[in-house]
Amino acid sequence: MKRYLDWSEYKDAGMGDAYADIPKQGGDFAKAIAVCINSRQCETLARGVMCPSFRLDQDPNLSTGGRVRLLKAALNGELGHDGLFTPELGEAMDLCVSCKGCQRECENNVDMSRIKVEYLA
């Protein structure tokens, strides 16, 4: 996967059990995705901004964590050779409204808006 954005701030990420799930491909971009620890905090219907597309549809793939799980699977080759171009990942990324609620409210500050820009590049 060719990367277009600078992900060097994640270069030293990856120490400890929290990063045991870093995708095999993607370099520092993969480490940025692995910041998500799958707490599913983004799948709440409680008050707040976190992931309006999930709140509207309640489809787990439309949460920040769901998008991360799909991206990890794609980078690990679990979605086939063209995993980054599957309809389910495409729809999940397309329906991210880039509000940055995930970055503000996620305990690990996952920046799905920035990840989406890289995905679309």
Backbone as CSV, one residue per row, in Angstrom:
resi,resn,N_x,N_y,N_z,CA_x,CA_y,CA_z,C_x,C_y,C_z
1,MET,0.846,-1.178,0.000,0.000,0.000,0.000,0.890,1.239,0.000
2,LYS,0.680,2.080,-0.970,1.408,3.344,-1.023,0.755,4.319,-0.045
3,ARG,1.573,5.028,0.721,1.059,5.992,1.683,1.358,7.403,1.201
4,TYR,0.435,8.318,1.463,0.559,9.697,1.005,0.765,10.687,2.153
5,LEU,0.246,10.383,3.323,0.369,11.272,4.467,1.562,10.872,5.327
6,ASP,2.010,11.778,6.162,3.127,11.519,7.069,2.594,10.863,8.342
7,TRP,2.956,9.616,8.552,2.532,8.858,9.723,3.692,8.643,10.689
8,SER,4.772,9.419,10.539,5.987,9.196,11.324,5.775,9.372,12.826
9,GLU,4.740,10.093,13.234,4.490,10.237,14.670,4.165,8.890,15.320
10,TYR,3.808,7.906,14.498,3.499,6.565,15.002,4.681,5.605,14.856
11,LYS,5.813,6.111,14.381,6.979,5.272,14.098,7.390,4.433,15.300
12,ASP,7.384,5.036,16.470,7.820,4.332,17.670,6.683,3.628,18.391
13,ALA,5.483,3.709,17.851,4.354,3.006,18.458,4.537,1.514,18.225
14,GLY,3.970,0.737,19.079,4.014,-0.694,18.866,4.656,-1.470,19.980
15,MET,4.854,-0.836,21.097,5.433,-1.541,22.228,4.314,-1.976,23.169
16,GLY,4.385,-3.173,23.668,3.426,-3.650,24.653,2.259,-4.398,24.042
17,ASP,1.459,-4.969,24.916,0.341,-5.813,24.507,-0.720,-5.067,23.713
18,ALA,-0.876,-3.774,23.976,-1.917,-3.008,23.288,-1.694,-2.973,21.784
19,TYR,-0.461,-3.177,21.355,-0.150,-3.105,19.934,0.098,-4.478,19.323
20,ALA,-0.364,-5.507,19.961,-0.152,-6.861,19.458,-0.903,-7.101,18.157
21,ASP,-1.836,-6.231,17.841,-2.703,-6.433,16.681,-2.364,-5.485,15.528
22,ILE,-1.101,-5.060,15.423,-0.701,-4.184,14.319,-0.746,-4.988,13.023
23,PRO,-1.416,-4.482,11.990,-1.448,-5.199,10.710,-0.049,-5.451,10.152
24,LYS,0.065,-6.520,9.389,1.356,-6.943,8.840,1.879,-5.989,7.767
25,GLN,0.999,-5.299,7.080,1.375,-4.344,6.037,0.930,-2.947,6.457
26,GLY,1.533,-1.948,5.863,1.072,-0.582,6.079,2.000,0.290,6.889
27,GLY,3.056,-0.275,7.458,4.043,0.525,8.175,3.446,1.373,9.287
28,ASP,3.844,2.640,9.331,3.379,3.539,10.385,1.883,3.824,10.271
29,PHE,1.333,3.746,9.056,-0.118,3.881,8.876,-0.829,2.757,9.626
30,ALA,-0.306,1.540,9.528,-0.887,0.404,10.241,-0.814,0.624,11.749
31,LYS,0.273,1.229,12.207,0.401,1.523,13.638,-0.633,2.555,14.075
32,ALA,-0.931,3.521,13.207,-1.957,4.520,13.525,-3.323,3.855,13.659
33,ILE,-3.580,2.862,12.829,-4.837,2.120,12.907,-4.881,1.299,14.190
34,ALA,-3.736,0.727,14.561,-3.664,-0.134,15.741,-3.803,0.632,17.051
35,VAL,-3.858,1.962,16.981,-4.103,2.754,18.190,-5.450,2.358,18.797
36,CYS,-6.381,1.946,17.954,-7.680,1.461,18.430,-7.461,0.151,19.186
37,ILE,-7.928,0.102,20.428,-7.756,-1.111,21.232,-9.053,-1.912,21.328
38,ASN,-10.016,-1.588,20.466,-11.260,-2.345,20.363,-12.088,-2.308,21.659
39,SER,-12.105,-1.166,22.313,-12.898,-1.028,23.540,-14.382,-0.880,23.234
40,ARG,-14.689,-0.581,21.987,-16.059,-0.388,21.498,-16.755,0.817,22.145
41,GLN,-15.983,1.720,22.693,-16.518,2.966,23.235,-17.223,3.757,22.136
42,CYS,-16.794,3.571,20.897,-17.365,4.291,19.759,-18.712,3.714,19.324
43,GLU,-19.123,2.625,19.943,-20.390,2.000,19.573,-21.471,2.290,20.608
44,THR,-21.371,3.443,21.224,-22.353,3.825,22.228,-23.465,4.668,21.608
45,LEU,-24.615,4.573,22.197,-25.736,5.417,21.778,-25.994,6.510,22.805
46,ALA,-25.112,6.599,23.804,-25.233,7.643,24.821,-24.958,9.003,24.184
47,ARG,-25.255,10.038,24.913,-25.043,11.402,24.407,-23.579,11.614,24.062
48,GLY,-23.356,12.429,23.067,-22.002,12.746,22.639,-21.940,12.810,21.126
49,VAL,-20.759,13.050,20.623,-20.553,13.197,19.184,-20.144,11.881,18.542
50,MET,-19.486,11.028,19.294,-18.821,9.849,18.765,-19.603,9.156,17.657
51,CYS,-19.058,9.170,16.494,-19.497,8.451,15.303,-20.988,8.588,14.970
52,PRO,-21.368,9.720,14.382,-22.766,9.928,14.015,-23.299,8.890,13.031
53,SER,-22.459,8.388,12.129,-22.956,7.391,11.168,-23.323,6.098,11.884
54,PHE,-22.571,5.712,12.901,-22.941,4.527,13.686,-24.225,4.795,14.460
55,ARG,-24.322,5.950,15.063,-25.498,6.276,15.872,-26.771,6.245,15.035
56,LEU,-26.671,6.640,13.779,-27.834,6.659,12.895,-28.233,5.253,12.465
57,ASP,-27.267,4.439,12.076,-27.540,3.127,11.483,-27.365,1.964,12.465
58,GLN,-26.521,2.138,13.485,-26.172,1.115,14.470,-25.529,-0.118,13.847
59,ASP,-24.919,0.046,12.686,-24.146,-1.014,12.036,-22.732,-0.949,12.606
60,PRO,-22.246,-2.013,13.258,-20.909,-1.987,13.858,-19.799,-1.605,12.880
61,ASN,-19.955,-1.920,11.597,-18.933,-1.546,10.613,-18.857,-0.036,10.404
62,LEU,-19.883,0.686,10.828,-19.901,2.136,10.650,-19.383,2.883,11.875
63,SER,-18.948,2.149,12.882,-18.300,2.792,14.028,-16.819,2.956,13.712
64,THR,-16.148,3.783,14.480,-14.706,3.945,14.291,-14.005,2.600,14.445
65,GLY,-14.363,1.856,15.475,-13.762,0.538,15.693,-14.072,-0.437,14.572
66,GLY,-15.279,-0.371,14.032,-15.641,-1.236,12.912,-14.810,-0.933,11.682
67,ARG,-14.609,0.341,11.420,-13.754,0.733,10.290,-12.327,0.249,10.517
68,VAL,-11.849,0.383,11.752,-10.503,-0.094,12.084,-10.413,-1.601,11.882
69,ARG,-11.408,-2.346,12.349,-11.387,-3.811,12.189,-11.348,-4.193,10.711
70,LEU,-12.126,-3.503,9.877,-12.110,-3.777,8.440,-10.759,-3.424,7.820
71,LEU,-10.191,-2.290,8.209,-8.880,-1.898,7.679,-7.794,-2.881,8.096
72,LYS,-7.818,-3.313,9.352,-6.838,-4.300,9.820,-6.966,-5.590,9.016
73,ALA,-8.188,-6.038,8.814,-8.410,-7.265,8.042,-7.899,-7.103,6.615
74,ALA,-8.145,-5.941,6.020,-7.675,-5.691,4.650,-6.154,-5.685,4.592
75,LEU,-5.508,-5.002,5.531,-4.046,-4.924,5.529,-3.396,-6.262,5.863
76,ASN,-4.126,-7.126,6.550,-3.610,-8.462,6.859,-3.938,-9.479,5.771
77,GLY,-4.604,-9.041,4.707,-4.935,-9.941,3.608,-6.128,-10.831,3.873
78,GLU,-6.872,-10.558,4.939,-8.016,-11.398,5.302,-9.245,-11.131,4.436
79,LEU,-9.228,-10.040,3.679,-10.357,-9.714,2.801,-10.026,-9.992,1.341
80,GLY,-8.972,-10.753,1.110,-8.561,-11.079,-0.252,-7.480,-10.148,-0.757
81,HIS,-7.039,-10.406,-1.974,-5.938,-9.652,-2.584,-6.254,-8.164,-2.695
82,ASP,-7.480,-7.836,-3.033,-7.902,-6.440,-3.176,-8.748,-6.000,-1.988
83,GLY,-8.353,-6.412,-0.796,-9.136,-6.160,0.409,-9.453,-4.705,0.674
84,LEU,-8.560,-3.809,0.271,-8.807,-2.383,0.495,-9.913,-1.844,-0.408
85,PHE,-10.329,-2.646,-1.377,-11.333,-2.187,-2.338,-12.641,-2.964,-2.233
86,THR,-12.868,-3.641,-1.107,-14.115,-4.381,-0.939,-15.267,-3.404,-0.737
87,PRO,-16.458,-3.776,-1.182,-17.616,-2.886,-1.013,-17.893,-2.538,0.446
88,GLU,-17.729,-3.506,1.364,-18.040,-3.217,2.766,-17.075,-2.198,3.366
89,LEU,-15.793,-2.291,3.041,-14.829,-1.304,3.530,-15.067,0.041,2.849
90,GLY,-15.331,0.011,1.557,-15.612,1.249,0.827,-16.809,1.989,1.399
91,GLU,-17.879,1.252,1.686,-19.076,1.877,2.257,-18.784,2.435,3.647
92,ALA,-18.085,1.650,4.465,-17.772,2.099,5.826,-16.954,3.385,5.806
93,MET,-15.976,3.460,4.923,-15.144,4.661,4.853,-15.915,5.826,4.231
94,ASP,-16.735,5.532,3.238,-17.520,6.579,2.582,-18.491,7.248,3.556
95,LEU,-19.051,6.467,4.475,-20.052,7.000,5.392,-19.453,7.663,6.629
96,CYS,-18.132,7.672,6.745,-17.474,8.463,7.787,-17.635,9.925,7.388
97,VAL,-18.201,10.735,8.269,-18.464,12.135,7.929,-17.303,13.060,8.309
98,SER,-16.200,12.494,8.754,-14.979,13.248,9.097,-15.230,14.348,10.122
99,CYS,-16.055,14.048,11.108,-16.383,15.038,12.138,-15.315,15.129,13.220
100,LYS,-14.427,14.141,13.265,-13.356,14.033,14.265,-13.884,13.801,15.676
101,GLY,-15.141,13.362,15.799,-15.675,12.989,17.106,-14.873,11.863,17.718
102,CYS,-14.399,10.952,16.881,-13.588,9.834,17.374,-12.293,10.344,17.997
103,GLN,-11.666,11.303,17.359,-10.407,11.820,17.889,-10.634,12.545,19.216
104,ARG,-11.762,13.242,19.337,-12.052,13.970,20.575,-12.502,13.052,21.697
105,GLU,-13.283,12.023,21.383,-13.927,11.236,22.427,-13.320,9.861,22.664
106,CYS,-12.565,9.345,21.728,-11.945,8.028,21.900,-10.833,8.123,22.941
107,GLU,-10.754,7.127,23.804,-9.719,7.133,24.844,-8.310,7.115,24.260
108,ASN,-8.160,6.638,23.032,-6.846,6.600,22.382,-6.736,7.597,21.236
109,ASN,-7.742,8.442,21.082,-7.724,9.518,20.085,-7.531,9.023,18.655
110,VAL,-8.228,7.966,18.283,-8.173,7.479,16.906,-8.678,8.590,15.989
111,ASP,-7.912,8.910,14.969,-8.266,9.986,14.038,-8.752,9.372,12.722
112,MET,-10.012,8.933,12.713,-10.555,8.266,11.534,-10.636,9.209,10.345
113,SER,-10.823,10.485,10.578,-10.867,11.440,9.479,-9.542,11.433,8.714
114,ARG,-8.450,11.443,9.420,-7.125,11.397,8.787,-6.884,10.038,8.127
115,ILE,-7.303,8.976,8.793,-7.169,7.633,8.222,-7.980,7.545,6.933
116,LYS,-9.172,8.158,6.927,-10.021,8.157,5.730,-9.336,8.886,4.580
117,VAL,-8.680,10.007,4.867,-7.965,10.746,3.819,-6.910,9.850,3.184
118,GLU,-6.164,9.117,4.001,-5.138,8.202,3.473,-5.790,7.103,2.642
119,TYR,-6.892,6.568,3.137,-7.600,5.501,2.426,-8.067,5.977,1.049
120,LEU,-8.575,7.197,0.976,-9.104,7.721,-0.285,-8.025,8.214,-1.248
121,ALA,-6.814,8.436,-0.739,-5.729,8.976,-1.584,-5.314,8.004,-2.670
